[in-house]
Amino acid sequence: MIISLNGQKETCDDGATIAALLEDRKIRPEMVSVEVNDAIIERGRYDQVRLKEGDSVEFLYFMGGGS
């Protein structure tokens, strides 16, 4: 199926979970927050939330630094 991932069209397995999408892209869940269709998903639900055709997914990375 086709989803929008960080503004780019991407393919993933039908019914893939957020956890599966992160694993497929070798991203550690504790390093990113995930937003699906403008809603932040709780980290503990990544293995429960299934993606659907046309979903908009954003991986949000937090950077430290500055003074």
N, CA, C and O atoms as a Tripos MOL2 file, in Angstrom:
@<TRIPOS>MOLECULE
protein
  268   267    67     0     0
PROTEIN
NO_CHARGES

@<TRIPOS>ATOM
      1 N           0.8420   -1.1660    0.0000 N.3       1 MET1
      2 CA          0.0000    0.0000    0.0000 C.3       1 MET1
      3 C           0.8940    1.2380    0.0000 C.2       1 MET1
      4 O           2.0830    1.1660    0.3110 O.2       1 MET1
      5 N           0.3040    2.3560   -0.3500 N.am      2 ILE2
      6 CA          1.0460    3.6140   -0.4310 C.3       2 ILE2
      7 C           0.6580    4.5040    0.7560 C.2       2 ILE2
      8 O          -0.5240    4.7150    1.0310 O.2       2 ILE2
      9 N           1.6710    5.0160    1.4470 N.am      3 ILE3
     10 CA          1.4670    5.9900    2.5160 C.3       3 ILE3
     11 C           2.3630    7.1950    2.2190 C.2       3 ILE3
     12 O           3.2420    7.1300    1.3590 O.2       3 ILE3
     13 N           2.1350    8.2660    2.9230 N.am      4 SER4
     14 CA          3.0330    9.4120    2.8720 C.3       4 SER4
     15 C           3.8970    9.3500    4.1240 C.2       4 SER4
     16 O           3.3800    9.3840    5.2410 O.2       4 SER4
     17 N           5.2100    9.2600    3.9420 N.am      5 LEU5
     18 CA          6.1440    9.1810    5.0650 C.3       5 LEU5
     19 C           7.0640   10.3900    5.0000 C.2       5 LEU5
     20 O           7.8850   10.5150    4.0910 O.2       5 LEU5
     21 N           6.9160   11.2800    5.9800 N.am      6 ASN6
     22 CA          7.6910   12.5210    6.0100 C.3       6 ASN6
     23 C           7.5870   13.2710    4.6800 C.2       6 ASN6
     24 O           8.5750   13.8010    4.1720 O.2       6 ASN6
     25 N           6.3630   13.3030    4.1240 N.am      7 GLY7
     26 CA          6.0920   14.0640    2.9180 C.3       7 GLY7
     27 C           6.4230   13.3710    1.6080 C.2       7 GLY7
     28 O           6.2380   13.9510    0.5380 O.2       7 GLY7
     29 N           6.9150   12.1290    1.6760 N.am      8 GLN8
     30 CA          7.2730   11.3780    0.4700 C.3       8 GLN8
     31 C           6.3910   10.1440    0.3490 C.2       8 GLN8
     32 O           6.0910    9.4980    1.3540 O.2       8 GLN8
     33 N           5.9720    9.8100   -0.8630 N.am      9 LYS9
     34 CA          5.1950    8.5930   -1.0880 C.3       9 LYS9
     35 C           6.0980    7.3880   -0.8710 C.2       9 LYS9
     36 O           7.1880    7.3040   -1.4380 O.2       9 LYS9
     37 N           5.6360    6.4540   -0.0420 N.am     10 GLU10
     38 CA          6.3980    5.2410    0.2710 C.3      10 GLU10
     39 C           5.4520    4.0460    0.2170 C.2      10 GLU10
     40 O           4.2430    4.1930    0.3950 O.2      10 GLU10
     41 N           6.0030    2.8820   -0.0250 N.am     11 THR11
     42 CA          5.1990    1.6650    0.0240 C.3      11 THR11
     43 C           5.5150    0.9160    1.3120 C.2      11 THR11
     44 O           6.6370    0.9650    1.8180 O.2      11 THR11
     45 N           4.5080    0.2260    1.8300 N.am     12 CYS12
     46 CA          4.7000   -0.6590    2.9790 C.3      12 CYS12
     47 C           3.6770   -1.7790    2.8650 C.2      12 CYS12
     48 O           2.7360   -1.6960    2.0750 O.2      12 CYS12
     49 N           3.8660   -2.8110    3.6490 N.am     13 ASP13
     50 CA          2.9620   -3.9550    3.6180 C.3      13 ASP13
     51 C           1.5690   -3.5520    4.0570 C.2      13 ASP13
     52 O           1.4120   -2.7020    4.9340 O.2      13 ASP13
     53 N           0.5510   -4.1600    3.4490 N.am     14 ASP14
     54 CA         -0.8290   -3.9150    3.8700 C.3      14 ASP14
     55 C          -0.9800   -4.2190    5.3510 C.2      14 ASP14
     56 O          -0.5480   -5.2730    5.8170 O.2      14 ASP14
     57 N          -1.5900   -3.3040    6.0900 N.am     15 GLY15
     58 CA         -1.8420   -3.5180    7.5040 C.3      15 GLY15
     59 C          -0.6140   -3.4440    8.3890 C.2      15 GLY15
     60 O          -0.6530   -3.8880    9.5370 O.2      15 GLY15
     61 N           0.4830   -2.8870    7.8730 N.am     16 ALA16
     62 CA          1.7050   -2.7820    8.6700 C.3      16 ALA16
     63 C           1.4470   -1.9290    9.9140 C.2      16 ALA16
     64 O           0.6640   -0.9800    9.8820 O.2      16 ALA16
     65 N           2.1060   -2.2780   10.9830 N.am     17 THR17
     66 CA          2.0240   -1.4700   12.2010 C.3      17 THR17
     67 C           3.1370   -0.4280   12.1760 C.2      17 THR17
     68 O           4.0700   -0.5090   11.3770 O.2      17 THR17
     69 N           3.0170    0.5410   13.0610 N.am     18 ILE18
     70 CA          4.0900    1.5290   13.1960 C.3      18 ILE18
     71 C           5.3790    0.8210   13.5900 C.2      18 ILE18
     72 O           6.4440    1.1420   13.0640 O.2      18 ILE18
     73 N           5.2960   -0.1390   14.5110 N.am     19 ALA19
     74 CA          6.4850   -0.8790   14.9460 C.3      19 ALA19
     75 C           7.1610   -1.5680   13.7640 C.2      19 ALA19
     76 O           8.3860   -1.5450   13.6530 O.2      19 ALA19
     77 N           6.3730   -2.1770   12.8820 N.am     20 ALA20
     78 CA          6.9370   -2.8640   11.7170 C.3      20 ALA20
     79 C           7.5870   -1.8650   10.7580 C.2      20 ALA20
     80 O           8.6370   -2.1480   10.1800 O.2      20 ALA20
     81 N           6.9690   -0.7090   10.5910 N.am     21 LEU21
     82 CA          7.5240    0.3200    9.7180 C.3      21 LEU21
     83 C           8.8700    0.8130   10.2580 C.2      21 LEU21
     84 O           9.8230    0.9830    9.4970 O.2      21 LEU21
     85 N           8.9430    1.0380   11.5630 N.am     22 LEU22
     86 CA         10.2070    1.4600   12.1820 C.3      22 LEU22
     87 C          11.2700    0.3690   12.0300 C.2      22 LEU22
     88 O          12.4150    0.6600   11.6840 O.2      22 LEU22
     89 N          10.8950   -0.8670   12.2860 N.am     23 GLU23
     90 CA         11.8450   -1.9770   12.1780 C.3      23 GLU23
     91 C          12.3550   -2.1170   10.7490 C.2      23 GLU23
     92 O          13.5480   -2.3280   10.5280 O.2      23 GLU23
     93 N          11.4550   -2.0000    9.7840 N.am     24 ASP24
     94 CA         11.8220   -2.1110    8.3780 C.3      24 ASP24
     95 C          12.8460   -1.0470    7.9770 C.2      24 ASP24
     96 O          13.7060   -1.2860    7.1290 O.2      24 ASP24
     97 N          12.7400    0.1130    8.5910 N.am     25 ARG25
     98 CA         13.6340    1.2230    8.2660 C.3      25 ARG25
     99 C          14.7910    1.3550    9.2650 C.2      25 ARG25
    100 O          15.5400    2.3310    9.2510 O.2      25 ARG25
    101 N          14.9130    0.3330   10.1370 N.am     26 LYS26
    102 CA         16.0040    0.2470   11.1180 C.3      26 LYS26
    103 C          16.0910    1.4880   12.0100 C.2      26 LYS26
    104 O          17.1670    2.0370   12.2480 O.2      26 LYS26
    105 N          14.9130    1.9120   12.4970 N.am     27 ILE27
    106 CA         14.8270    3.0520   13.4040 C.3      27 ILE27
    107 C          14.4160    2.5370   14.7750 C.2      27 ILE27
    108 O          13.4040    1.8500   14.9070 O.2      27 ILE27
    109 N          15.1970    2.8660   15.7900 N.am     28 ARG28
    110 CA         14.8730    2.4510   17.1580 C.3      28 ARG28
    111 C          13.7000    3.2840   17.6590 C.2      28 ARG28
    112 O          13.7460    4.5130   17.5970 O.2      28 ARG28
    113 N          12.6450    2.6310   18.1590 N.am     29 PRO29
    114 CA         11.4350    3.3430   18.5920 C.3      29 PRO29
    115 C          11.6820    4.4220   19.6370 C.2      29 PRO29
    116 O          10.9700    5.4250   19.6660 O.2      29 PRO29
    117 N          12.6720    4.2330   20.4890 N.am     30 GLU30
    118 CA         12.9240    5.2310   21.5340 C.3      30 GLU30
    119 C          13.6010    6.4900   20.9870 C.2      30 GLU30
    120 O          13.7490    7.4720   21.7140 O.2      30 GLU30
    121 N          14.0080    6.4730   19.7380 N.am     31 MET31
    122 CA         14.6970    7.6170   19.1380 C.3      31 MET31
    123 C          13.7760    8.5340   18.3290 C.2      31 MET31
    124 O          14.2290    9.5300   17.7660 O.2      31 MET31
    125 N          12.4860    8.1980   18.2710 N.am     32 VAL32
    126 CA         11.5820    8.9400   17.3960 C.3      32 VAL32
    127 C          10.1790    8.9840   17.9980 C.2      32 VAL32
    128 O           9.7570    8.0630   18.6980 O.2      32 VAL32
    129 N           9.4790   10.0570   17.7150 N.am     33 SER33
    130 CA          8.0410   10.1090   17.9790 C.3      33 SER33
    131 C           7.3570    9.9620   16.6290 C.2      33 SER33
    132 O           7.9080   10.3560   15.6010 O.2      33 SER33
    133 N           6.1640    9.3980   16.6320 N.am     34 VAL34
    134 CA          5.4660    9.1420   15.3770 C.3      34 VAL34
    135 C           4.0990    9.8150   15.4030 C.2      34 VAL34
    136 O           3.3490    9.7270   16.3750 O.2      34 VAL34
    137 N           3.8120   10.4830   14.3100 N.am     35 GLU35
    138 CA          2.5270   11.1410   14.1220 C.3      35 GLU35
    139 C           1.8460   10.4790   12.9260 C.2      35 GLU35
    140 O           2.4550   10.3210   11.8680 O.2      35 GLU35
    141 N           0.5790   10.0910   13.0980 N.am     36 VAL36
    142 CA         -0.2010    9.5210   12.0090 C.3      36 VAL36
    143 C          -1.4300   10.3900   11.8190 C.2      36 VAL36
    144 O          -2.2250   10.5750   12.7400 O.2      36 VAL36
    145 N          -1.5760   10.9160   10.6180 N.am     37 ASN37
    146 CA         -2.7180   11.7820   10.2970 C.3      37 ASN37
    147 C          -2.8930   12.8790   11.3430 C.2      37 ASN37
    148 O          -3.9930   13.1070   11.8450 O.2      37 ASN37
    149 N          -1.7900   13.5540   11.6600 N.am     38 ASP38
    150 CA         -1.7550   14.7050   12.5780 C.3      38 ASP38
    151 C          -1.9940   14.3620   14.0470 C.2      38 ASP38
    152 O          -2.2290   15.2640   14.8510 O.2      38 ASP38
    153 N          -1.9410   13.0960   14.4130 N.am     39 ALA39
    154 CA         -2.1060   12.6970   15.8150 C.3      39 ALA39
    155 C          -0.8450   11.9670   16.2840 C.2      39 ALA39
    156 O          -0.4020   11.0060   15.6540 O.2      39 ALA39
    157 N          -0.2720   12.4370   17.4030 N.am     40 ILE40
    158 CA          0.8880   11.7610   17.9850 C.3      40 ILE40
    159 C           0.4400   10.4210   18.5590 C.2      40 ILE40
    160 O          -0.5610   10.3460   19.2720 O.2      40 ILE40
    161 N           1.1810    9.3730   18.2470 N.am     41 ILE41
    162 CA          0.8660    8.0250   18.7310 C.3      41 ILE41
    163 C           1.7590    7.7220   19.9270 C.2      41 ILE41
    164 O           2.9700    7.9360   19.8760 O.2      41 ILE41
    165 N           1.1590    7.2240   21.0010 N.am     42 GLU42
    166 CA          1.9350    6.8460   22.1820 C.3      42 GLU42
    167 C           2.8790    5.7020   21.8330 C.2      42 GLU42
    168 O           2.4970    4.7530   21.1490 O.2      42 GLU42
    169 N           4.1090    5.8040   22.3090 N.am     43 ARG43
    170 CA          5.1430    4.8070   22.0080 C.3      43 ARG43
    171 C           4.6760    3.3840   22.3540 C.2      43 ARG43
    172 O           5.0020    2.4380   21.6360 O.2      43 ARG43
    173 N           3.9340    3.2300   23.4230 N.am     44 GLY44
    174 CA          3.4570    1.9080   23.8330 C.3      44 GLY44
    175 C           2.4270    1.2990   22.9020 C.2      44 GLY44
    176 O           2.0720    0.1300   23.0490 O.2      44 GLY44
    177 N           1.9410    2.0850   21.9400 N.am     45 ARG45
    178 CA          0.9260    1.5910   20.9990 C.3      45 ARG45
    179 C           1.4780    1.3250   19.6000 C.2      45 ARG45
    180 O           0.7190    0.9750   18.6970 O.2      45 ARG45
    181 N           2.7920    1.4880   19.4090 N.am     46 TYR46
    182 CA          3.3770    1.3300   18.0780 C.3      46 TYR46
    183 C           3.0900   -0.0380   17.4710 C.2      46 TYR46
    184 O           2.9500   -0.1570   16.2540 O.2      46 TYR46
    185 N           3.0020   -1.0650   18.3010 N.am     47 ASP47
    186 CA          2.7430   -2.4050   17.7690 C.3      47 ASP47
    187 C           1.2530   -2.6850   17.5890 C.2      47 ASP47
    188 O           0.8870   -3.7500   17.0920 O.2      47 ASP47
    189 N           0.3910   -1.7540   17.9820 N.am     48 GLN48
    190 CA         -1.0590   -1.9400   17.8680 C.3      48 GLN48
    191 C          -1.6780   -1.1300   16.7340 C.2      48 GLN48
    192 O          -2.6980   -1.5280   16.1710 O.2      48 GLN48
    193 N          -1.0690   -0.0020   16.3990 N.am     49 VAL49
    194 CA         -1.6540    0.8940   15.4010 C.3      49 VAL49
    195 C          -1.2820    0.4130   14.0020 C.2      49 VAL49
    196 O          -0.1100    0.3940   13.6250 O.2      49 VAL49
    197 N          -2.3060    0.0260   13.2420 N.am     50 ARG50
    198 CA         -2.1080   -0.4430   11.8710 C.3      50 ARG50
    199 C          -2.3270    0.7060   10.8980 C.2      50 ARG50
    200 O          -3.2670    1.4900   11.0330 O.2      50 ARG50
    201 N          -1.4490    0.7840    9.9270 N.am     51 LEU51
    202 CA         -1.5410    1.8400    8.9280 C.3      51 LEU51
    203 C          -2.5050    1.4340    7.8230 C.2      51 LEU51
    204 O          -2.7040    0.2530    7.5380 O.2      51 LEU51
    205 N          -3.1030    2.4640    7.2060 N.am     52 LYS52
    206 CA         -4.0440    2.2430    6.1110 C.3      52 LYS52
    207 C          -3.5610    2.9970    4.8740 C.2      52 LYS52
    208 O          -2.7900    3.9510    4.9720 O.2      52 LYS52
    209 N          -4.0200    2.5570    3.7280 N.am     53 GLU53
    210 CA         -3.7100    3.2240    2.4620 C.3      53 GLU53
    211 C          -3.9610    4.7270    2.5880 C.2      53 GLU53
    212 O          -5.0220    5.1520    3.0450 O.2      53 GLU53
    213 N          -2.9880    5.5130    2.1830 N.am     54 GLY54
    214 CA         -3.1390    6.9590    2.1740 C.3      54 GLY54
    215 C          -2.8200    7.6640    3.4830 C.2      54 GLY54
    216 O          -2.8700    8.8920    3.5480 O.2      54 GLY54
    217 N          -2.4900    6.9010    4.5400 N.am     55 ASP55
    218 CA         -2.1390    7.5410    5.8130 C.3      55 ASP55
    219 C          -0.9270    8.4460    5.6380 C.2      55 ASP55
    220 O          -0.0410    8.1840    4.8240 O.2      55 ASP55
    221 N          -0.9130    9.5080    6.4160 N.am     56 SER56
    222 CA          0.2230   10.4280    6.4570 C.3      56 SER56
    223 C           0.9870   10.1670    7.7560 C.2      56 SER56
    224 O           0.4540   10.3620    8.8480 O.2      56 SER56
    225 N           2.2340    9.7270    7.6260 N.am     57 VAL57
    226 CA          3.0610    9.3660    8.7740 C.3      57 VAL57
    227 C           4.2610   10.3040    8.8220 C.2      57 VAL57
    228 O           4.9200   10.5420    7.8090 O.2      57 VAL57
    229 N           4.5310   10.8250    9.9970 N.am     58 GLU58
    230 CA          5.6990   11.6810   10.1980 C.3      58 GLU58
    231 C           6.5440   11.0890   11.3180 C.2      58 GLU58
    232 O           6.0320   10.7760   12.3930 O.2      58 GLU58
    233 N           7.8420   10.9380   11.0610 N.am     59 PHE59
    234 CA          8.7920   10.5640   12.0950 C.3      59 PHE59
    235 C           9.3860   11.8620   12.6090 C.2      59 PHE59
    236 O           9.9480   12.6430   11.8410 O.2      59 PHE59
    237 N           9.2590   12.0910   13.9040 N.am     60 LEU60
    238 CA          9.7360   13.3170   14.5180 C.3      60 LEU60
    239 C          10.9470   13.0110   15.3730 C.2      60 LEU60
    240 O          10.8500   12.2900   16.3650 O.2      60 LEU60
    241 N          12.0950   13.5640   14.9840 N.am     61 TYR61
    242 CA         13.3450   13.3410   15.7000 C.3      61 TYR61
    243 C          13.6420   14.5640   16.5450 C.2      61 TYR61
    244 O          13.4520   15.6970   16.1040 O.2      61 TYR61
    245 N          14.1040   14.3320   17.7530 N.am     62 PHE62
    246 CA         14.4420   15.4260   18.6470 C.3      62 PHE62
    247 C          15.9600   15.5250   18.7550 C.2      62 PHE62
    248 O          16.6550   14.5350   18.9870 O.2      62 PHE62
    249 N          16.4430   16.7320   18.5800 N.am     63 MET63
    250 CA         17.8780   16.9660   18.6180 C.3      63 MET63
    251 C          18.2070   17.7790   19.8680 C.2      63 MET63
    252 O          17.4780   18.7000   20.2350 O.2      63 MET63
    253 N          19.2830   17.4330   20.4950 N.am     64 GLY64
    254 CA         19.7500   18.1970   21.6560 C.3      64 GLY64
    255 C          20.8700   19.1270   21.2210 C.2      64 GLY64
    256 O          21.3750   19.0430   20.1020 O.2      64 GLY64
    257 N          21.2300   19.9810   22.0990 N.am     65 GLY65
    258 CA         22.3570   20.8520   21.7910 C.3      65 GLY65
    259 C          22.0480   22.2960   22.1040 C.2      65 GLY65
    260 O          21.0090   22.6300   22.6730 O.2      65 GLY65
    261 N          22.9560   23.1160   21.7250 N.am     66 GLY66
    262 CA         22.7950   24.5480   21.9910 C.3      66 GLY66
    263 C          23.4070   24.9120   23.3220 C.2      66 GLY66
    264 O          23.9940   24.0700   24.0000 O.2      66 GLY66
    265 N          23.2710   26.1380   23.6820 N.am     67 SER67
    266 CA         23.8190   26.5780   24.9610 C.3      67 SER67
    267 C          22.8710   27.5020   25.6810 C.2      67 SER67
    268 O          23.1770   27.9670   26.7790 O.2      67 SER67
@<TRIPOS>BOND
     1     1     2 1
     2     2     3 1
     3     3     4 2
     4     3     5 am
     5     5     6 1
     6     6     7 1
     7     7     8 2
     8     7     9 am
     9     9    10 1
    10    10    11 1
    11    11    12 2
    12    11    13 am
    13    13    14 1
    14    14    15 1
    15    15    16 2
    16    15    17 am
    17    17    18 1
    18    18    19 1
    19    19    20 2
    20    19    21 am
    21    21    22 1
    22    22    23 1
    23    23    24 2
    24    23    25 am
    25    25    26 1
    26    26    27 1
    27    27    28 2
    28    27    29 am
    29    29    30 1
    30    30    31 1
    31    31    32 2
    32    31    33 am
    33    33    34 1
    34    34    35 1
    35    35    36 2
    36    35    37 am
    37    37    38 1
    38    38    39 1
    39    39    40 2
    40    39    41 am
    41    41    42 1
    42    42    43 1
    43    43    44 2
    44    43    45 am
    45    45    46 1
    46    46    47 1
    47    47    48 2
    48    47    49 am
    49    49    50 1
    50    50    51 1
    51    51    52 2
    52    51    53 am
    53    53    54 1
    54    54    55 1
    55    55    56 2
    56    55    57 am
    57    57    58 1
    58    58    59 1
    59    59    60 2
    60    59    61 am
    61    61    62 1
    62    62    63 1
    63    63    64 2
    64    63    65 am
    65    65    66 1
    66    66    67 1
    67    67    68 2
    68    67    69 am
    69    69    70 1
    70    70    71 1
    71    71    72 2
    72    71    73 am
    73    73    74 1
    74    74    75 1
    75    75    76 2
    76    75    77 am
    77    77    78 1
    78    78    79 1
    79    79    80 2
    80    79    81 am
    81    81    82 1
    82    82    83 1
    83    83    84 2
    84    83    85 am
    85    85    86 1
    86    86    87 1
    87    87    88 2
    88    87    89 am
    89    89    90 1
    90    90    91 1
    91    91    92 2
    92    91    93 am
    93    93    94 1
    94    94    95 1
    95    95    96 2
    96    95    97 am
    97    97    98 1
    98    98    99 1
    99    99   100 2
   100    99   101 am
   101   101   102 1
   102   102   103 1
   103   103   104 2
   104   103   105 am
   105   105   106 1
   106   106   107 1
   107   107   108 2
   108   107   109 am
   109   109   110 1
   110   110   111 1
   111   111   112 2
   112   111   113 am
   113   113   114 1
   114   114   115 1
   115   115   116 2
   116   115   117 am
   117   117   118 1
   118   118   119 1
   119   119   120 2
   120   119   121 am
   121   121   122 1
   122   122   123 1
   123   123   124 2
   124   123   125 am
   125   125   126 1
   126   126   127 1
   127   127   128 2
   128   127   129 am
   129   129   130 1
   130   130   131 1
   131   131   132 2
   132   131   133 am
   133   133   134 1
   134   134   135 1
   135   135   136 2
   136   135   137 am
   137   137   138 1
   138   138   139 1
   139   139   140 2
   140   139   141 am
   141   141   142 1
   142   142   143 1
   143   143   144 2
   144   143   145 am
   145   145   146 1
   146   146   147 1
   147   147   148 2
   148   147   149 am
   149   149   150 1
   150   150   151 1
   151   151   152 2
   152   151   153 am
   153   153   154 1
   154   154   155 1
   155   155   156 2
   156   155   157 am
   157   157   158 1
   158   158   159 1
   159   159   160 2
   160   159   161 am
   161   161   162 1
   162   162   163 1
   163   163   164 2
   164   163   165 am
   165   165   166 1
   166   166   167 1
   167   167   168 2
   168   167   169 am
   169   169   170 1
   170   170   171 1
   171   171   172 2
   172   171   173 am
   173   173   174 1
   174   174   175 1
   175   175   176 2
   176   175   177 am
   177   177   178 1
   178   178   179 1
   179   179   180 2
   180   179   181 am
   181   181   182 1
   182   182   183 1
   183   183   184 2
   184   183   185 am
   185   185   186 1
   186   186   187 1
   187   187   188 2
   188   187   189 am
   189   189   190 1
   190   190   191 1
   191   191   192 2
   192   191   193 am
   193   193   194 1
   194   194   195 1
   195   195   196 2
   196   195   197 am
   197   197   198 1
   198   198   199 1
   199   199   200 2
   200   199   201 am
   201   201   202 1
   202   202   203 1
   203   203   204 2
   204   203   205 am
   205   205   206 1
   206   206   207 1
   207   207   208 2
   208   207   209 am
   209   209   210 1
   210   210   211 1
   211   211   212 2
   212   211   213 am
   213   213   214 1
   214   214   215 1
   215   215   216 2
   216   215   217 am
   217   217   218 1
   218   218   219 1
   219   219   220 2
   220   219   221 am
   221   221   222 1
   222   222   223 1
   223   223   224 2
   224   223   225 am
   225   225   226 1
   226   226   227 1
   227   227   228 2
   228   227   229 am
   229   229   230 1
   230   230   231 1
   231   231   232 2
   232   231   233 am
   233   233   234 1
   234   234   235 1
   235   235   236 2
   236   235   237 am
   237   237   238 1
   238   238   239 1
   239   239   240 2
   240   239   241 am
   241   241   242 1
   242   242   243 1
   243   243   244 2
   244   243   245 am
   245   245   246 1
   246   246   247 1
   247   247   248 2
   248   247   249 am
   249   249   250 1
   250   250   251 1
   251   251   252 2
   252   251   253 am
   253   253   254 1
   254   254   255 1
   255   255   256 2
   256   255   257 am
   257   257   258 1
   258   258   259 1
   259   259   260 2
   260   259   261 am
   261   261   262 1
   262   262   263 1
   263   263   264 2
   264   263   265 am
   265   265   266 1
   266   266   267 1
   267   267   268 2
@<TRIPOS>SUBSTRUCTURE
     1 MET1         2 RESIDUE 1 A MET
     2 ILE2         6 RESIDUE 1 A ILE
     3 ILE3        10 RESIDUE 1 A ILE
     4 SER4        14 RESIDUE 1 A SER
     5 LEU5        18 RESIDUE 1 A LEU
     6 ASN6        22 RESIDUE 1 A ASN
     7 GLY7        26 RESIDUE 1 A GLY
     8 GLN8        30 RESIDUE 1 A GLN
     9 LYS9        34 RESIDUE 1 A LYS
    10 GLU10       38 RESIDUE 1 A GLU
    11 THR11       42 RESIDUE 1 A THR
    12 CYS12       46 RESIDUE 1 A CYS
    13 ASP13       50 RESIDUE 1 A ASP
    14 ASP14       54 RESIDUE 1 A ASP
    15 GLY15       58 RESIDUE 1 A GLY
    16 ALA16       62 RESIDUE 1 A ALA
    17 THR17       66 RESIDUE 1 A THR
    18 ILE18       70 RESIDUE 1 A ILE
    19 ALA19       74 RESIDUE 1 A ALA
    20 ALA20       78 RESIDUE 1 A ALA
    21 LEU21       82 RESIDUE 1 A LEU
    22 LEU22       86 RESIDUE 1 A LEU
    23 GLU23       90 RESIDUE 1 A GLU
    24 ASP24       94 RESIDUE 1 A ASP
    25 ARG25       98 RESIDUE 1 A ARG
    26 LYS26      102 RESIDUE 1 A LYS
    27 ILE27      106 RESIDUE 1 A ILE
    28 ARG28      110 RESIDUE 1 A ARG
    29 PRO29      114 RESIDUE 1 A PRO
    30 GLU30      118 RESIDUE 1 A GLU
    31 MET31      122 RESIDUE 1 A MET
    32 VAL32      126 RESIDUE 1 A VAL
    33 SER33      130 RESIDUE 1 A SER
    34 VAL34      134 RESIDUE 1 A VAL
    35 GLU35      138 RESIDUE 1 A GLU
    36 VAL36      142 RESIDUE 1 A VAL
    37 ASN37      146 RESIDUE 1 A ASN
    38 ASP38      150 RESIDUE 1 A ASP
    39 ALA39      154 RESIDUE 1 A ALA
    40 ILE40      158 RESIDUE 1 A ILE
    41 ILE41      162 RESIDUE 1 A ILE
    42 GLU42      166 RESIDUE 1 A GLU
    43 ARG43      170 RESIDUE 1 A ARG
    44 GLY44      174 RESIDUE 1 A GLY
    45 ARG45      178 RESIDUE 1 A ARG
    46 TYR46      182 RESIDUE 1 A TYR
    47 ASP47      186 RESIDUE 1 A ASP
    48 GLN48      190 RESIDUE 1 A GLN
    49 VAL49      194 RESIDUE 1 A VAL
    50 ARG50      198 RESIDUE 1 A ARG
    51 LEU51      202 RESIDUE 1 A LEU
    52 LYS52      206 RESIDUE 1 A LYS
    53 GLU53      210 RESIDUE 1 A GLU
    54 GLY54      214 RESIDUE 1 A GLY
    55 ASP55      218 RESIDUE 1 A ASP
    56 SER56      222 RESIDUE 1 A SER
    57 VAL57      226 RESIDUE 1 A VAL
    58 GLU58      230 RESIDUE 1 A GLU
    59 PHE59      234 RESIDUE 1 A PHE
    60 LEU60      238 RESIDUE 1 A LEU
    61 TYR61      242 RESIDUE 1 A TYR
    62 PHE62      246 RESIDUE 1 A PHE
    63 MET63      250 RESIDUE 1 A MET
    64 GLY64      254 RESIDUE 1 A GLY
    65 GLY65      258 RESIDUE 1 A GLY
    66 GLY66      262 RESIDUE 1 A GLY
    67 SER67      266 RESIDUE 1 A SER
